[in-house]
Amino acid sequence: MTASQPKPCIICVAITGSVPRKSDNPAVPISVSEQIESTQEAFEAGASIAHLHVRNDDETPTSDPDKFAALQDGLKKHCPGMIVQMSTGGRSGAGQARGGMLQLRPDMASLTVGSNNFPTRVYENPPDLVAWLASEMRTYEVKPEIEAFDLSHIFRAKEMADAQELLGTPYVQFVMGVKNAMPVDRLVFDFYVQTVHRLFGSDAPWCAAGIGRHQITLNEWAISAGGHARTGLEDNVRLDRETLAPSNAALVERTVEICEKHARPVATWRQARDILGLRPVAA
C-alpha cells in the first residue's frame, strides 16, 4: 500500500454483548447457533472481526469457556479467516473467571485496563486482575484490544506496552457514549487519536465504538479520520429511532456504505490480520 492509497478499514461486529435481549430486538442472537449464523451474515457483508460474548439459555451473560469453544469452532468452520475476539468484560463474570476462555487461544480478546462508571454500577478493572488477564493473553498468544473508556486507559496501555506486558503494538478502541463514562465529544475524540499516534506511532491502528444512537456518529468519525470501526447489535439495536436493525449484517452494511462515502476500502480478513499483526491462518 503506497502513501497515496487509502488505508483499508477493519470492521468489527459486536454481535450480542451482555445487555440487549430479544425483547429489545428479536434479531439479537443468543444461542451459539444463532450467533454463528448472525456472524456469518456479518462476515459476508464485510466484517473481519467478530467480538464475542456468550449467553445462558435465559439470555443472561456468562463467561462459560465451553460456550466460547463451541462458538469459536463454529466460526472457524463457517467464517474461515475471520478474526475471533473474545470479551473478558466484567458483565459476564467476576475475577479470573473473566479470562477462563483465553486458553482457547482466540486471535484477540478485549482488555479494559482501568475502572470507570457505567450506567448503574462501577465497571471494576483492578490492577491485579488487569495484570493477570494480560499475562494470560501473553501465555496463549492472544492479542489484546484495549477498550478505552477514559483517557487514562490509553496512558495505562502505554505503560503496559513499555513493560512488555502486552503483545505487539496496542490496538486501542475508544468507547464513547456509555452513560456516566466518556460522552460523545469530537474534540475529545480528536485528542484520543492524537494521543494514540503520539504514544504508539503515526501508523498505530485504532478503532472507535459508539453506544446506541451514537454508533453511526463514531463510525463516521473513525472512518473519516483513518481509523477502524465497530458496529453490531451489542452496542446498538436500531437503524434509526423508529427502525430496529434487522440483523448484525444490516449494521455492517451501513458501515460499509460509510467506508464507500470516504473512499476507504473495506479490509479483507487477510488485510485485517496483517494490519493488526496477527498470526496467519489458512482459509
C-alpha positions in Angstrom: 0.0 0.0 0.0 1.5 3.3 -1.1 1.1 6.6 0.7 -1.4 7.7 -1.9 -3.7 4.7 -1.4 -6.4 4.9 1.3 -6.0 2.5 4.2 -8.4 -0.4 4.3 -10.9 -0.1 7.2 -11.4 -3.0 9.5 -15.0 -3.5 10.5 -15.6 -5.3 13.8 -19.0 -6.6 14.5 -20.0 -7.0 18.2 -22.8 -9.5 17.7 -24.6 -9.8 21.0 -22.9 -8.4 24.1 -24.2 -8.9 27.6 -27.1 -6.5 27.8 -29.5 -6.5 24.8 -32.3 -9.1 24.8 -34.7 -10.3 22.3 -37.3 -8.1 24.0 -35.2 -5.2 22.8 -34.8 -6.6 19.3 -35.7 -10.1 18.2 -32.6 -10.2 15.9 -30.2 -10.2 18.9 -28.6 -13.7 18.7 -28.5 -15.6 22.0 -27.7 -19.3 21.4 -24.4 -20.4 19.9 -26.1 -21.5 16.7 -27.9 -18.1 16.4 -24.6 -16.3 16.9 -22.8 -18.4 14.3 -25.5 -17.7 11.7 -25.6 -14.0 12.5 -21.8 -13.7 12.4 -21.6 -15.5 9.1 -24.0 -13.0 7.6 -22.0 -10.1 9.0 -18.8 -11.6 7.7 -20.2 -11.9 4.2 -21.3 -8.3 4.5 -17.8 -7.1 5.2 -16.9 -7.6 8.9 -13.5 -9.1 9.5 -13.5 -9.2 13.4 -16.2 -10.9 15.5 -16.3 -9.5 19.0 -17.9 -12.3 21.1 -19.9 -12.7 24.3 -21.8 -15.8 25.2 -25.2 -16.2 26.9 -27.1 -18.7 29.0 -30.4 -20.0 27.7 -32.3 -17.4 29.8 -30.2 -14.7 27.9 -28.1 -13.8 31.0 -24.4 -13.3 30.3 -21.8 -15.9 31.1 -18.0 -16.5 30.7 -18.5 -20.3 30.1 -15.4 -21.5 28.2 -17.4 -24.4 26.8 -19.8 -22.0 25.1 -16.9 -19.9 23.8 -15.3 -23.0 22.4 -18.4 -24.1 20.6 -18.8 -20.6 19.2 -15.2 -20.4 18.1 -15.4 -23.8 16.4 -18.5 -22.8 14.5 -17.0 -19.5 13.3 -13.8 -21.2 12.1 -16.0 -23.5 10.0 -18.5 -21.0 8.7 -16.3 -17.8 8.6 -12.9 -19.0 7.7 -10.2 -16.5 8.3 -12.4 -14.1 10.4 -10.7 -12.7 13.5 -12.1 -14.2 16.6 -12.1 -11.7 19.5 -13.5 -12.8 22.9 -14.7 -10.5 25.6 -13.1 -10.5 29.1 -15.6 -7.8 30.2 -16.9 -7.6 33.7 -20.7 -8.1 33.0 -20.1 -11.7 32.1 -18.2 -12.9 35.2 -16.1 -11.9 38.1 -12.4 -12.1 38.9 -10.3 -14.6 36.9 -13.5 -16.3 35.5 -13.5 -13.4 33.1 -10.4 -14.9 31.4 -11.2 -18.5 31.6 -11.7 -18.7 27.8 -8.2 -17.3 26.9 -6.7 -20.8 26.9 -8.8 -21.4 23.8 -6.3 -19.2 22.0 -8.6 -16.8 20.2 -6.9 -14.4 17.9 -7.8 -11.4 20.1 -9.5 -10.6 23.4 -10.8 -7.3 24.8 -8.9 -5.8 27.7 -10.0 -2.9 29.8 -7.0 -1.6 31.7 -8.8 0.6 34.3 -12.1 1.2 36.0 -14.9 3.6 35.2 -18.5 4.3 35.8 -21.3 2.5 33.9 -25.0 3.5 33.9 -25.8 1.8 37.2 -22.6 0.4 38.5 -18.8 0.8 38.6 -17.0 -1.2 35.9 -14.3 -2.6 38.1 -10.9 -3.5 36.5 -8.5 -3.6 39.4 -4.8 -3.6 38.6 -4.1 -7.1 39.8 -6.9 -8.5 37.6 -5.7 -6.5 34.6 -2.2 -7.8 35.1 -3.4 -11.4 35.3 -5.6 -11.1 32.2 -2.7 -9.5 30.3 -0.4 -12.3 31.4 -2.8 -15.0 30.3 -3.1 -13.2 26.9 0.7 -13.4 26.5 0.8 -17.0 27.6 -1.7 -18.1 25.0 -0.6 -15.6 22.3 -3.8 -13.6 22.3 -3.6 -10.0 21.1 -5.5 -7.6 23.4 -7.8 -4.9 22.1 -7.6 -2.1 24.6 -11.1 -0.8 25.3 -10.5 2.8 26.4 -13.5 4.2 28.3 -11.3 7.1 29.6 -8.1 8.9 28.6 -6.2 7.3 31.4 -6.7 3.9 29.9 -4.7 4.9 26.8 -1.8 6.0 29.0 -2.0 2.8 31.1 -1.8 0.8 27.9 1.4 2.7 27.0 2.9 1.8 30.4 2.0 -1.8 30.0 3.4 -1.9 26.5 6.6 -0.4 27.6 6.8 -3.0 30.4 6.3 -5.7 27.7 3.0 -6.8 29.3 1.2 -6.6 26.0 1.8 -8.4 22.7 2.9 -6.0 20.0 1.6 -2.5 19.4 -1.6 -2.0 21.4 -4.8 -1.8 19.4 -6.8 0.8 21.2 -10.5 1.2 20.8 -12.2 4.4 22.0 -15.6 3.7 23.6 -17.8 6.7 23.7 -21.5 7.2 24.7 -21.7 5.0 27.7 -23.8 6.8 30.3 -21.7 8.1 33.2 -18.5 7.4 31.2 -16.9 9.3 28.3 -19.6 11.2 26.3 -19.5 11.6 22.5 -17.4 14.7 22.1 -15.5 15.5 18.8 -12.6 17.4 20.5 -12.1 14.6 22.9 -12.2 12.1 20.1 -9.6 14.0 18.1 -7.4 14.2 21.2 -7.7 10.5 21.6 -6.5 9.9 18.1 -3.6 12.4 18.6 -2.6 10.7 21.8 -2.5 7.2 20.3 -0.3 8.5 17.5 1.9 10.3 19.9 2.3 7.3 22.2 2.4 4.4 19.8 3.4 5.9 16.5 1.7 7.5 13.5 1.0 4.1 11.9 -0.6 2.6 15.1 -4.0 1.2 14.2 -7.0 2.3 16.4 -10.8 1.8 16.4 -13.8 3.6 17.8 -17.2 2.4 19.1 -20.3 4.5 19.8 -23.1 3.3 22.0 -26.8 3.4 21.0 -27.6 6.3 18.6 -24.0 7.3 18.7 -22.9 4.2 16.8 -23.2 5.8 13.4 -21.5 9.0 14.6 -18.4 7.2 15.8 -18.4 5.1 12.6 -18.4 8.3 10.6 -15.7 9.9 12.7 -13.4 6.9 12.8 -13.7 6.0 9.1 -13.2 9.6 8.0 -10.1 10.0 10.3 -8.3 6.9 9.1 -9.3 4.6 11.9 -11.3 1.4 12.1 -14.9 0.9 13.1 -17.1 -1.2 15.4 -20.7 -1.9 14.8 -23.2 -4.5 15.8 -26.3 -5.3 18.0 -24.2 -5.3 21.2 -23.9 -1.5 21.1 -27.0 -0.5 19.2 -30.2 -2.4 18.3 -31.6 0.3 15.9 -31.0 1.6 12.4 -32.8 4.8 13.5 -35.2 6.0 16.2 -38.2 4.3 14.5 -36.5 1.2 13.0 -35.0 -1.8 14.7 -31.9 -3.2 12.9 -33.0 -6.4 11.2 -29.6 -8.1 11.7 -25.9 -7.6 12.6 -25.3 -7.7 8.8 -27.5 -4.7 8.3 -25.4 -2.6 10.6 -22.2 -3.9 8.9 -23.7 -2.9 5.5 -24.4 0.6 6.8 -20.7 0.8 7.9 -19.6 -0.4 4.5 -21.6 2.5 3.0 -19.7 5.0 5.2 -16.4 3.5 4.1 -17.5 4.0 0.4 -18.5 7.5 1.2 -15.0 8.3 2.4 -13.2 6.2 -0.2 -12.0 3.7 2.3 -11.8 0.1 1.0 -13.2 -2.4 3.5 -10.4 -4.6 4.8 -10.5 -8.3 4.0 -9.7 -10.7 6.8 -6.2 -11.1 5.4 -5.6 -7.4 5.4 -7.1 -7.1 8.9 -4.7 -9.8 10.2 -1.8 -8.0 8.6 -2.7 -4.6 9.9 -3.1 -6.0 13.5 0.0 -8.2 13.3 -2.0 -11.4 13.9 -0.8 -14.9 13.2 -1.7 -16.0 9.7 -4.3 -18.8 9.2 -5.2 -20.9 6.2 -8.6 -20.2 4.8 
